Each structure stands twice: as structure tokens, then as C-alpha cells.
Amino acid sequence: MAELEERLERFSLELEKSKTKKITFGRFAKQMRAMKGEGRPETFNFLGFTFICGRAKFSSKFNLILRTERKRFAAKLRKLKDWLYENRTMEVADIMARVNKALVGHYRYYGVSTNCRQLSVFRHRVVKTLYRVLNRRSQKRSYNWTAFNERVKKRFPLAAPKIYAY
């Protein structure tokens, strides 16, 4: 810890004491915590990802698992939802183009191999929000789920989740 503080000091940086702590993390974290009588290895958040000690799916080798941080996930979804409600009177083509840009941006940042499920959940939540917003454009319901899929999603397909980094 002292070496880290010393190194950061060379660049005129300092650690925030309330946000800094040492945790047992890595390949042997589970065994070390079990020997101490503690539970599962701790996780930490960094750059929008939650880092988790895990195992590879089809072997018992250590695997670093990255997931989208909950706060960032919720904030991004809330921001997109607010934008959709503010701009729901726009043409559907323009709305879908903007939503696609947001989805692709999300996939490019959070598209790592251990985060596939979170990407799919994000897309699903965006589709549900889009369905609700487009149904509030008039006093009657504009679409049922089938009509929404046929008219909107087929005509203006949304970007599918994609892994950009391993």
C-alpha cells in the first residue's frame, strides 16, 4: 500500500482513503478465505465493471468474471428511458436510430465475454421501455406486443448484443 501511494505521488495523485482497502482476490482467494473462516471472495467495482473471482464454465480453472456494475446499468437505462419519454413525438425511424446508437455504444464498452447475459438483459429492458413509450404517443394503445414486433422491430431492427473483447 505504501509503494502504491509513493508511486501515485510521483504523478501528483493520491488515494481516497474511504474508497481504498485491501481485499483477498485472485486465483487462490476462495481457499485463503475458507482457511480464515470467511465466505466467498469479495468483489470490487472499477471503470463500470464488477470484478468477480470465478471458475471457467467447463473446467475448474480460475476465471476473472466481469459484469456491468449495477449502478451504471441502472443509470444508463434511466438516462435512455428519460430521453425516450422526452422525445416520443419524434418519427419512429429517428427514435430507433438513436436507440440503436445507444445499444451499440453499450455493447462496445461492456461487451466482454463474461458479460453476455447482462448485455441481453439490457437489450430486453430497452425493448420493454421502447414498447411502453411508443404506446404512450396517443390516448389509445398504438401497439400490442405482436404488432410491435411485426411493425416496429422488423422494420427497424435493434442491434443484437455482441462481444467485442475477450
Contacts in CASP RR format, 6 or more apart in sequence:
PFRMAT RR
TARGET T0000
AUTHOR 0000-0000-0000
METHOD contacts of the structure
MODEL  1
MAELEERLERFSLELEKSKTKKITFGRFAKQMRAMKGEGRPETFNFLGFT
FICGRAKFSSKFNLILRTERKRFAAKLRKLKDWLYENRTMEVADIMARVN
KALVGHYRYYGVSTNCRQLSVFRHRVVKTLYRVLNRRSQKRSYNWTAFNE
RVKKRFPLAAPKIYAY
1 22 0 8 1.000
4 15 0 8 1.000
5 14 0 8 1.000
5 15 0 8 1.000
8 14 0 8 1.000
8 15 0 8 1.000
23 41 0 8 1.000
23 42 0 8 1.000
23 44 0 8 1.000
24 32 0 8 1.000
24 33 0 8 1.000
24 41 0 8 1.000
24 42 0 8 1.000
25 41 0 8 1.000
25 42 0 8 1.000
25 44 0 8 1.000
25 51 0 8 1.000
25 53 0 8 1.000
26 41 0 8 1.000
26 53 0 8 1.000
26 62 0 8 1.000
26 64 0 8 1.000
27 62 0 8 1.000
29 41 0 8 1.000
29 53 0 8 1.000
30 40 0 8 1.000
30 41 0 8 1.000
30 53 0 8 1.000
33 39 0 8 1.000
33 40 0 8 1.000
33 41 0 8 1.000
40 53 0 8 1.000
41 52 0 8 1.000
41 53 0 8 1.000
43 50 0 8 1.000
43 51 0 8 1.000
43 52 0 8 1.000
43 53 0 8 1.000
44 50 0 8 1.000
44 51 0 8 1.000
45 51 0 8 1.000
45 69 0 8 1.000
45 71 0 8 1.000
48 68 0 8 1.000
48 69 0 8 1.000
48 72 0 8 1.000
48 110 0 8 1.000
49 66 0 8 1.000
49 67 0 8 1.000
49 68 0 8 1.000
49 69 0 8 1.000
49 110 0 8 1.000
49 112 0 8 1.000
49 115 0 8 1.000
50 66 0 8 1.000
50 67 0 8 1.000
50 68 0 8 1.000
50 69 0 8 1.000
50 70 0 8 1.000
51 64 0 8 1.000
51 65 0 8 1.000
51 66 0 8 1.000
52 64 0 8 1.000
52 65 0 8 1.000
52 66 0 8 1.000
52 67 0 8 1.000
53 62 0 8 1.000
53 64 0 8 1.000
53 65 0 8 1.000
54 62 0 8 1.000
54 63 0 8 1.000
54 64 0 8 1.000
54 65 0 8 1.000
55 61 0 8 1.000
55 62 0 8 1.000
55 63 0 8 1.000
56 62 0 8 1.000
56 63 0 8 1.000
57 63 0 8 1.000
63 114 0 8 1.000
64 114 0 8 1.000
65 114 0 8 1.000
66 112 0 8 1.000
66 114 0 8 1.000
66 115 0 8 1.000
67 114 0 8 1.000
67 115 0 8 1.000
67 118 0 8 1.000
68 110 0 8 1.000
68 115 0 8 1.000
68 118 0 8 1.000
68 119 0 8 1.000
68 122 0 8 1.000
73 118 0 8 1.000
73 122 0 8 1.000
76 102 0 8 1.000
76 106 0 8 1.000
76 122 0 8 1.000
77 122 0 8 1.000
77 125 0 8 1.000
77 126 0 8 1.000
77 129 0 8 1.000
80 99 0 8 1.000
80 102 0 8 1.000
80 126 0 8 1.000
80 129 0 8 1.000
81 129 0 8 1.000
81 133 0 8 1.000
83 98 0 8 1.000
84 95 0 8 1.000
84 99 0 8 1.000
84 129 0 8 1.000
84 130 0 8 1.000
84 133 0 8 1.000
85 133 0 8 1.000
85 136 0 8 1.000
87 95 0 8 1.000
87 98 0 8 1.000
88 95 0 8 1.000
88 133 0 8 1.000
88 134 0 8 1.000
88 136 0 8 1.000
88 137 0 8 1.000
89 137 0 8 1.000
92 134 0 8 1.000
92 152 0 8 1.000
92 156 0 8 1.000
93 156 0 8 1.000
95 130 0 8 1.000
95 133 0 8 1.000
95 134 0 8 1.000
96 152 0 8 1.000
96 156 0 8 1.000
96 158 0 8 1.000
97 156 0 8 1.000
99 126 0 8 1.000
99 130 0 8 1.000
99 158 0 8 1.000
100 156 0 8 1.000
100 158 0 8 1.000
100 159 0 8 1.000
102 126 0 8 1.000
103 122 0 8 1.000
103 123 0 8 1.000
103 126 0 8 1.000
103 158 0 8 1.000
103 159 0 8 1.000
104 159 0 8 1.000
106 119 0 8 1.000
106 122 0 8 1.000
107 119 0 8 1.000
107 159 0 8 1.000
107 161 0 8 1.000
107 162 0 8 1.000
107 164 0 8 1.000
108 164 0 8 1.000
110 118 0 8 1.000
110 119 0 8 1.000
110 122 0 8 1.000
111 119 0 8 1.000
111 161 0 8 1.000
111 162 0 8 1.000
111 163 0 8 1.000
111 164 0 8 1.000
111 165 0 8 1.000
112 163 0 8 1.000
112 164 0 8 1.000
112 165 0 8 1.000
112 166 0 8 1.000
113 163 0 8 1.000
113 165 0 8 1.000
113 166 0 8 1.000
116 161 0 8 1.000
116 163 0 8 1.000
119 161 0 8 1.000
119 162 0 8 1.000
120 161 0 8 1.000
122 161 0 8 1.000
123 158 0 8 1.000
123 159 0 8 1.000
123 160 0 8 1.000
123 161 0 8 1.000
126 158 0 8 1.000
127 153 0 8 1.000
127 158 0 8 1.000
130 152 0 8 1.000
131 143 0 8 1.000
131 145 0 8 1.000
131 148 0 8 1.000
134 142 0 8 1.000
134 143 0 8 1.000
134 148 0 8 1.000
134 152 0 8 1.000
135 141 0 8 1.000
135 142 0 8 1.000
135 143 0 8 1.000
143 151 0 8 1.000
143 152 0 8 1.000
END
